Amino acid sequence: MLLLAGARAGRRMSTKARRRQEARQARSHRRQTTRWLAIGLPLLILMALIGYAVWSSTQRAALAGQAHWQDFPNQGQEHIEVGVSHPAYNSDPPTSGPHYKQPAKAGFYDEAVEDEYLVHSMEHGYVIIWYNCEKLSDADCAGLKAQIRQVMQDEGTAKLIAAPRTGMASLIALTAWTRLDRLDLFDDKRIKAFVEAFRGQGPEPNAP
């Protein structure tokens, strides 16, 4: 009998000890959860606010650009030989239409490039940044080129071309396939919004 009573008492003590241990573990778990909430929750909120701010800024830039973007009818994708005449383009700079068989390569150009090469590039989803230094001093022209180069560096030069164009009514023009925006002043956010909206959007976006 004594042995049986002792076994029962031992089991009761073991059960109490186990319950105390479980209670301690529960308290420890609650403390860890509280600590994580105190540290992790504000961090998550901060990250969410930063993400929203970045998204909101991008959306505002895109919406600001959209007010100026123009759409032009598609004039087709006919390939022509170099020097062959064709109907006039329906915009200046052009945004679609007959073009040479060889597209212009991505990059910054200091010398003018024939429209027909650049139209072919736009067919492949390129964005063209046209700049006009006619009314600028040499120093101001150099400054404008540096600003455009910086935009290209920020955005990456893939499917992006900058080329001079005299005779434009605006300081800068941005073109993609059937799309055009004109800027009288340099505006990096507006340029970037156009690039991000239309790069890779030509009829043949998978072509190099």
C-alpha positions as CSV (number, residue, x, y, z in Angstrom):
1,M,0.0,0.0,0.0
2,L,2.8,2.4,0.9
3,L,4.5,1.8,-2.4
4,L,1.2,2.4,-4.3
5,A,0.5,5.6,-2.4
6,G,4.1,6.8,-3.1
7,A,3.7,6.1,-6.8
8,R,0.5,8.1,-6.9
9,A,2.1,11.0,-5.0
10,G,5.0,10.9,-7.4
11,R,2.7,11.0,-10.4
12,R,0.8,14.0,-8.9
13,M,4.1,15.8,-8.3
14,S,5.2,14.9,-11.8
15,T,2.0,16.3,-13.2
16,K,2.3,19.5,-11.2
17,A,5.9,19.9,-12.3
18,R,4.9,19.3,-15.9
19,R,2.1,21.9,-15.6
20,R,4.5,24.4,-14.0
21,Q,6.9,23.8,-16.9
22,E,4.2,24.2,-19.5
23,A,3.1,27.5,-17.7
24,R,6.6,28.8,-17.8
25,Q,6.9,27.9,-21.5
26,A,3.6,29.6,-22.2
27,R,4.8,32.8,-20.4
28,S,8.1,32.7,-22.3
29,H,6.2,32.3,-25.6
30,R,3.9,35.2,-24.7
31,R,7.0,37.4,-23.9
32,Q,8.7,36.4,-27.2
33,T,5.5,37.2,-29.1
34,T,5.1,40.6,-27.4
35,R,8.8,41.4,-28.0
36,W,8.5,40.5,-31.7
37,L,5.3,42.6,-32.0
38,A,7.1,45.5,-30.3
39,I,10.0,45.3,-32.7
40,G,8.7,43.6,-35.9
41,L,5.4,45.3,-36.3
42,P,6.7,48.9,-36.4
43,L,9.4,47.7,-38.9
44,L,6.7,46.1,-41.1
45,I,4.7,49.3,-41.0
46,L,7.7,51.4,-41.9
47,M,8.6,49.1,-44.8
48,A,5.0,49.3,-46.0
49,L,5.0,53.1,-45.8
50,I,8.3,53.3,-47.7
51,G,6.9,50.9,-50.4
52,Y,3.7,53.0,-50.7
53,A,5.7,56.2,-51.0
54,V,7.8,54.8,-53.8
55,W,4.8,53.4,-55.6
56,S,2.9,56.7,-55.2
57,S,5.8,58.7,-56.5
58,T,6.0,56.5,-59.6
59,Q,2.3,56.7,-60.2
60,R,2.3,60.5,-59.9
61,A,5.2,60.7,-62.4
62,A,3.4,58.4,-64.8
63,L,0.2,60.3,-64.5
64,A,2.0,63.6,-65.0
65,G,3.5,62.3,-68.2
66,Q,0.3,60.8,-69.5
67,A,-1.3,64.3,-69.8
68,H,1.3,65.1,-72.5
69,W,1.5,61.8,-74.3
70,Q,0.2,61.8,-77.9
71,D,-1.1,58.9,-79.9
72,F,-0.6,58.8,-83.7
73,P,-2.1,56.4,-86.3
74,N,0.1,53.5,-87.2
75,Q,1.6,54.1,-90.6
76,G,2.7,50.5,-91.1
77,Q,6.0,48.6,-90.9
78,E,7.1,48.5,-94.6
79,H,10.8,47.9,-95.1
80,I,12.4,50.1,-97.8
81,E,15.9,50.3,-99.3
82,V,18.2,53.1,-98.1
83,G,17.4,56.4,-99.9
84,V,14.1,55.3,-101.3
85,S,11.3,57.9,-100.9
86,H,8.2,57.2,-99.0
87,P,5.0,59.0,-97.8
88,A,5.7,61.7,-95.2
89,Y,5.5,60.7,-91.6
90,N,2.5,61.8,-89.7
91,S,4.5,63.2,-86.8
92,D,7.7,65.1,-86.2
93,P,9.7,63.2,-84.9
94,P,8.2,60.1,-86.5
95,T,6.6,57.3,-84.5
96,S,5.8,54.6,-87.1
97,G,5.9,54.0,-90.9
98,P,8.3,52.9,-93.6
99,H,11.8,52.3,-92.5
100,Y,15.2,50.9,-93.5
101,K,15.9,47.2,-93.0
102,Q,18.7,47.9,-90.5
103,P,17.7,49.4,-87.1
104,A,19.9,51.9,-85.2
105,K,21.7,50.4,-82.2
106,A,21.0,51.4,-78.6
107,G,23.1,54.3,-77.2
108,F,23.8,58.0,-77.1
109,Y,24.4,59.7,-80.5
110,D,26.1,63.1,-80.9
111,E,25.4,63.1,-84.7
112,A,22.0,63.0,-86.3
113,V,20.6,59.5,-87.3
114,E,18.3,59.1,-90.3
115,D,14.7,58.8,-89.2
116,E,14.2,55.5,-91.1
117,Y,16.8,53.7,-88.9
118,L,15.2,55.0,-85.8
119,V,11.7,54.1,-86.8
120,H,12.9,50.5,-87.3
121,S,14.3,50.6,-83.8
122,M,11.0,51.8,-82.4
123,E,9.4,48.8,-84.2
124,H,11.5,46.7,-82.0
125,G,10.3,48.4,-78.9
126,Y,12.9,51.2,-78.5
127,V,12.3,54.6,-77.0
128,I,14.0,57.5,-78.7
129,I,15.1,60.6,-76.8
130,W,15.5,63.4,-79.4
131,Y,17.3,66.6,-78.3
132,N,17.6,69.9,-80.0
133,C,20.6,72.2,-79.2
134,E,20.0,74.7,-82.0
135,K,19.1,77.5,-79.6
136,L,21.5,76.5,-76.8
137,S,25.1,77.7,-76.1
138,D,27.8,75.1,-76.3
139,A,27.9,74.9,-72.5
140,D,24.1,74.5,-72.2
141,C,24.1,71.8,-74.9
142,A,26.8,69.9,-73.1
143,G,24.8,70.2,-69.9
144,L,21.6,68.9,-71.6
145,K,23.5,66.0,-73.1
146,A,24.9,65.1,-69.6
147,Q,21.4,65.2,-68.1
148,I,20.1,62.8,-70.8
149,R,23.1,60.5,-70.4
150,Q,22.3,60.4,-66.7
151,V,18.7,59.4,-67.4
152,M,20.0,56.6,-69.7
153,Q,22.4,55.4,-67.0
154,D,19.6,55.4,-64.5
155,E,17.2,53.5,-66.8
156,G,19.7,51.3,-68.5
157,T,20.5,51.7,-72.2
158,A,18.7,48.5,-73.4
159,K,16.3,49.6,-76.2
160,L,17.0,53.2,-75.5
161,I,18.5,55.8,-77.9
162,A,19.3,59.5,-77.7
163,A,19.9,61.4,-80.9
164,P,20.1,65.1,-81.9
165,R,17.3,66.5,-84.1
166,T,17.4,70.1,-85.4
167,G,14.3,71.9,-86.4
168,M,12.1,70.6,-83.6
169,A,9.8,73.1,-82.0
170,S,10.6,71.6,-78.6
171,L,13.9,71.1,-76.7
172,I,13.3,67.4,-76.3
173,A,10.9,64.9,-77.9
174,L,10.3,61.3,-76.7
175,T,9.0,58.7,-79.2
176,A,8.0,55.1,-79.1
177,W,5.9,53.2,-81.6
178,T,2.8,55.5,-82.3
179,R,3.6,57.6,-79.2
180,L,5.1,61.0,-78.8
181,D,5.8,63.5,-76.0
182,R,7.4,67.0,-76.4
183,L,9.2,68.8,-73.6
184,D,10.3,72.4,-73.6
185,L,12.4,71.9,-70.5
186,F,14.4,68.9,-69.3
187,D,12.3,66.8,-66.9
188,D,14.0,63.6,-65.8
189,K,10.8,62.2,-64.1
190,R,8.7,62.8,-67.2
191,I,11.3,61.2,-69.4
192,K,11.7,58.2,-67.1
193,A,7.9,57.7,-67.0
194,F,7.7,57.6,-70.8
195,V,10.6,55.1,-71.0
196,E,9.1,52.9,-68.4
197,A,5.6,53.0,-70.0
198,F,6.6,52.3,-73.6
199,R,10.0,50.6,-73.8
200,G,9.5,47.1,-75.2
201,Q,6.0,48.0,-76.6
202,G,6.7,48.0,-80.3
203,P,5.2,45.5,-82.8
204,E,8.3,43.4,-82.6
205,P,9.4,43.7,-79.0
206,N,11.5,40.4,-79.0
207,A,13.7,41.6,-81.8
208,P,17.1,42.9,-80.7
